């Protein structure tokens, strides 16, 4: 951004309206260094179209052109996922490992960064990832390791996924008001990640860990299916029954069924029902299990909105946080009170989550010809809803921080008016206006949902057909997954991204 500043009438050295050279120079340097930048989502506008078109090199160029500084963590996350889709699994894991290191170093915002945020915007400080974002890093790393032929490393990542989610949920909860925490507290355990971890444990022969993960997944599905709009998968009941049968956990299976009725709705939870389920869940000798992870859509993007808040004459701003929350409550109620004279209107930029238009798919199914019948997908992860839950918990605190930033800039302008005259005040006000920008950063390449389909197949190479169903149940689109290799007694994991 180029500013054409035309000098006005010159004043004498003692003039009250003169801008002090040193102060003006400092303000102008800060203005030029921090102002005039497009939002993150605007700068990354080419990323999603390139990814959807399969132009991985183009997507990587967009990421690299915007990497560095406070956005470096996001660059690692975006790069890791694009490389994952490009089948460059080792490079993908290197990028994700760098993202984890960067997040660990940057999550605790320093006092210096807080000061920068109050003078400029939240977009100028190091990005703080959302809980659901960081929890997916071990998931993608586990898939990468699986396809690199390193199941032991995949299991290590499976163990860290739930820990990562709980850690970042707790860190986020610590930064928001207690009354805003309710829904976010509920998603400390992710049903999909627990179920996926259980499958990896079972594939590695760790049956006890698999049963525990399956049981916890069933509880999480039961607790959060409504909140996150999930579809509890009927296969999970079979996974619990199969591992319980091999471990002799008859009573534990009964307790799990009673604790998670939604997961066992299709099978029943009586002793006879569970005995039949255990028999039905045993794998056919010599067969293997194909797990299809179908990722659809994209997470919603953050946009920017402008909001105005009044500064009333005679107000005491000594307790600024209390003052900020008072203005937030007035904004929420759409009432600022009566018989109060406005001294100034603060205009602030705030982020807003734009819910994406739903995909025109009513369901997903897969088939492998006559060899393995067909499977219907279950919506096991809904990142769109996870993004909404996280944003709604943080939104009040973000908005109050924006209000306080606006007040800080206004008070600086008022002080500049008094100290250096209108010229310095105008420059300070210009600085505040140009640097006012909402933080619209997020991990843009993430899918919106993950659907899981399971096929129990004889050993060999299979051509799998994936069908995307319209709202009327008819096939709206289809994709082929040729040459899927299934080995006897083993798990095979395949993933596909659909836009």
N, C-alpha and C positions, 0 to 999 in steps of 0.2 A: 504494500500500500504506500503511495506517495502523497505526502501532504504539501500543498502549496500554501505557505503561510506568508501573507502580504503584510509588511509592517504598517502600522497605523501612525497617527501623529506622534512625533517625538515629544518627550517630556523632559523637564529639567532634572538634574541629578537628584534633587531633593523631592521630586514628585512622589506623592503617595501611590500613584498608579503604576509606577515603574516596576517591571519584572526584574528581579535580581538576576544577574547573568548566571551565577553559579547554580542557583536553584532552577532556573529555566533550562539550563543545559542538562542538568540531571534528569528533570522531568521529560525533556525531549528525547534523551537517549533511551529512557525506559519505555516511552511511548513507541518509538520506532522499533525497539527490540521485542516488545511483547504484543503490540497491537496489530490489527489488520489481517489476522489469519483466519482461514475458513475453519469450520468445525471439522472434527475428525471424520465424522460420517460423510461430509461433503468431500473431503480430500481423498477418501477411500471409495468414492462412488463407482470406480471401474472394477473393484475387486470382485464383487459377487457376479456380475455379468461374465467376467473372464472365467471364474470358477465354473459357472453353470455351463459355459461353452466348452469346457475341458481345456481351456488355454492356461495351463498351469504356469508356463513361463511368463505369460502376461500378468497373471495374478501375483507371481513372485516379484516382478518388476514394480508393480504398484506398491507392494509391501515395502520393498527395499527403498523406494523413493521417499517413503514417509517414516522410515525407521529412525531410531535415535532419541535421545533426550528423555522426556517424561513418557513417551509412547513406546519405549523399547520393549517393555514387557508384552504389549499387544503385538508388536512385530514378531516376537518369538512365537506367540500363540498362533497367530495367523500363518506364519511360515511353517510351523510344525504340522498344521492341519492340511495345508495345501500339499506339502511334501508327502503326507500320508495318502492323500487321494491320488497322487502321482506315482504311487508304489515305490517311493524312495524312503523305505522304512527306517533304515539306519540314520539317514540325515534328519528324518522327522523326529526321531527320538533325541537326537542331539539338540534340536531346536526346543523341544519340550523340556529337556533337562535344563537348558539355559533359562527357559521361562520360570521353572520352579525355583531356580537359584535367585533370579531377579525378584520374584515375588516375595521370597523369604527376606531379602535384603530391604525391600521397599515398603512393605505393608504398613509398618509403623511410621506414620508421617512425622517428620521432625518439626520442631518449633519454627525453624526457618521456613519450611514449606507452608506452614499455617499462615505465616506472615505474608508470604508471596500470594497465597490464595485470597487473603483479605484485600490485598492491594490490586490484584489482577483478576484471576478467576481460578476455579477448581481445575480447569483444563490445563493449567500450567504446572501442576504438581504431578508427581509420579502416579501412574494409574494404579488404582486399587481394584483388583479383580473381584468379581462376584463369586459367592460360594459355588454355585453350580458350574461356573467356568473352570475353576481350579480343580474341581472334582472330576472333570472329564479328561484332564491331562493324563492321569494314570490309566484311564480306560483306553485312550488311543495308544498310549505306550504299550499296554498289554497286548492289544491287537497287533501292533508292529512287531513285538517280540514273538508272538505266536507265528506270524508269517515269516519271521526270520529263523524259525526252527529253534527257538529258545523258550520252551514252556516254563522252565524254572524261573526265568526273569519275568515272564508274564504273570506268574503267581505272586511274585514280589509286588508287582504293580497292583494286582488285585487287592492285596492286603492294605495298600496305602490309600486306595480310592475313598473308602468310607472315612478313614482317618482325616484325609485331606478335606473332605466335605465338612465334617464336624468342626475341624479347626477353623475354617474360614467362616462358617456360620457363627461360631462363637465370637470371632473377631469382629464380624459385622454387627452382631447383636450388641457388642460393647460400645458401638458408636451411635446407636439409636436409642430413642426413649423407650422405657419399659412398656408403655401402652401401645407402641408400634411394633412390638416383637412377635405377637401371637402366631401369625401364619408362618413366619420365617423359622420360628423355633420348631415347628412341626416337620420341617423338611431336613432336619439334621441327619436323618437316615434316608438314603435314596434307594427305593425299591429296585429299580433297574440295575444299579451298580452292584447291589447285594446279590441279586439273582445271577448277573453275569459273573461275579466273583465265585459264586457257588459252582457254576458250570466249569470254570477254570480249575477250581480245587478238585472237583470230581474227575476231570480229565487228567489231573496229575496224580490221582489215586489217594488224595487226602479227604477221605470220606467224612470224618468227623467235622472237619472245617467246612466241608460242603454242606452237611446237614445244618450246621449252625447258620451259615450264610443263607441257605434256602429258608430256614425258619424266620430269620430276621427280615428277609425280603417279603415273606408272606405277611408279617405284621405291618411292615411299611406300606405294602399295597392296601391292606385293610384300612390303615389310618389315613392315607393321603390320596386314595383313588378319586374321591370327590373334589378335593382341593386342587389337585393337579390334572384332573380329567384323564385318569389312566384307566386301562382295561386290564384287570387282574388276569394273568394268563393261566389257563387250565393246566398247562404243562408243568407249572410250578408245583401243583399238588402231586403230580407223578414223580417229580424230582425228589420231593420230600419223602414220599412213600418208598421209592426205590432205595435211597440212601438209608432210611430208617430200617428197612428190611435187612439190608446187608450188615447193619450195625446192631440189630436186635433191639431197636428203640421203639417198641410197640407203644408204651405209655407216652413217650415223648411225641410220637406222631399224633396220638389222640389229643394231647394238649395243644399241639400246633394247629390241628384242625379246628378245635374249639376257639382258639384265639384269633383265627383268621377265616371266618366263615365265607367271606367273599371269594377267597381262593379255592375253597372246597365246594362252592355252590353247585358245580356241575357233577360232583361225585358223591356228595353226602358225607356226613362225619360220624355215622354210627360204626360200631365195631365191625359189622358185616360189610358196610361200605368201604371202610379202610382196608379190610382184608382183601376185598376184590380189587381195590386200587393198587395194593402192593403187588398182586399177581399181574395186573395189567401193565404196570410200570416197568416190569423186568424187560430188558432188551432181548430182542430175538437173537439167538446165538449167531455170531459171525457178522451181525449188522453193525453199522455205525450211526452216529447222530450228526446231522447237518444243522447248524444254527445259522440262520440268515438274519442279519442286522440291517434293516432297511431304514436309512435316514431320509426324512422328507422335509422339504421347505427350508426355512431359515429362521433364526431367532429374530424377534422384532428389534428394529433400530431405535436409537434415541434421537429425538429431534430437539429443537430449541424453541421455546416460547418466551415472550416478553411479558412481564408482570409489573404493575405499578403499585407502590405502597406509600402512604403519607407519612411525612415527618411533621408533627404538630408543634406549634409554637409553645415554648416554655417547658418542653419535655425534659425529663432527667434521663440521660443516657449512660449514667454511671454503671448500671447493671445492664449491659448491652444484651446479654443472652436472654434475660427476662423480657426486655423490650422486644427482641426479635420474635420470641414465642407469642407475645401478646399480639403483634402484627399478624403473625401466621394464623392465630385463632380468628382474628377479624377477617382475614382473607377467606378462611374456611367457612365462616358464618355469613360472609358477604356483608359485613356491617362493621364500621369503624367507630361507632358511637356518634353522639350528637353534640352540637354546640361546642365544637372544637375547631380552631382556626389552623388551617394547613400552612406550614411554612415552606414546604418543598415536597415534590413528588419524586420518590426514588424509582427509577426504572431499572429492573434487574432481568438478567437472562437466566432461565431455569431449564433443566432437561425435562423432556416428556417422552414417555414410551409409546411408540406408535404400534399398536397391535396389527400384525400382518393379516392380509386377506387369506382366509382358509383355502387350502388346496382343494381342487374339485374332485378329490378322491374320497370315496366312502369306505374304502377298505383295501386291504392288500392280501393276496393269496399267492401261493407258489405250488408248483407241481414238478415232479421228476418222471413223468410218464407213468407207465403201468408198474414200474419198480417200487415206487414209494408213495403212491397216492398223492394227496395234496394237503396243504396246511393253510390255515387262515392266520393272519398276523394279529398280534395284540399290541396296542399302543402302550409300551412299557415305560417310555420316558417322554415327557412333554416339557421341552426346554422353553417353549413359549410361556407356559404357565409359570415355570420356575423363575424366568426373568421378571414376570409380573409380580410374583410374590416378593422377590428381592427388592425390586424397585419401589413397590408400595411401602415396604418397611422403611426404606431409606429416604423416601421422598420428603417427609416433613422436615427431617434434619437437613437435607440438601437445600430445601427452600429457605429455612431459617438462616443457614449459612450464606445464602445469596442475599438475603435481606441485610444481614450484618455487613456483608461486603459493600452493599450499596450505601449503608450508613457511614462506613469507614471512609469511602470515597467522598461522600458529601461533606462530612466533617473536615476532611482534608482540604476540600475546595473552599469551605467557609473560612478555615484558618488561613489559607493562602490569600484569600481576599483581604483579610485583616492585616496580614503581615506584609504582603507585597502589592496590594492593590488589585484592581479588577483584572489586569493583564495576567498576573500569575494565577488568579482564580479561574480565569477562562481556560488557561493551559491545563491546570489541574483537572478541571471539569472535562476537558477534551480527552485527557489521559484516561479518566474513569470511564468515559463512554466507549472509547475505542477498545479498551481492554476488557470490557464486560462481555463475557462469553460463557455459555453453558458448557458443562462437561458432557459431551455426547458420545464418549468413547465406550466401546464394548467389543467383544470378540465377534466380529461380523460373519466369519465363515462357518460358525456353528450351525448345525441343522436345527429345525424347529421341533422335530419329534423323532423318536426311534421306535420302529415296529420290529417285533421279534417273531420269526417263524421257525418252526422246527419240523424236520423231516427225518424219519427213521428209515435208513436205506441199506440195501445190501452193498457189499464192498464193490468197488469199481469206479469207473468214470461216468458221471451223469451230466446230462444237459438239463439244467433247471430253467423253468419258465416262470418269470415273475409277472403277475398281473395286477394292475392298479384299477380298482373298481370305482365306477361313478356312484352317485347317490342312489341311482336306480338298481345298483347291483350288477350292472353290465360292465364288461371290460372297456375301460377308457383308454388304456395304454398298456403296452407289454414290453418287457425287456428279457433278453436271454442271458443266462449265466452258463456258458458252455464249459465243458471239461472240468467239472467239480469232482475232485477225487475224494472218495470216502473209503476209509480203512476199517477193517473189522475191529469192533470193540473200542473204537476211538471217536473223539469229537473232531468235527471240522467246522471252522468258523469262516464265514464269508460276509462281506459288507458291501452295500451298494447305496450310493447317494442319489436321490431323485429330487429334482427341482420342480 
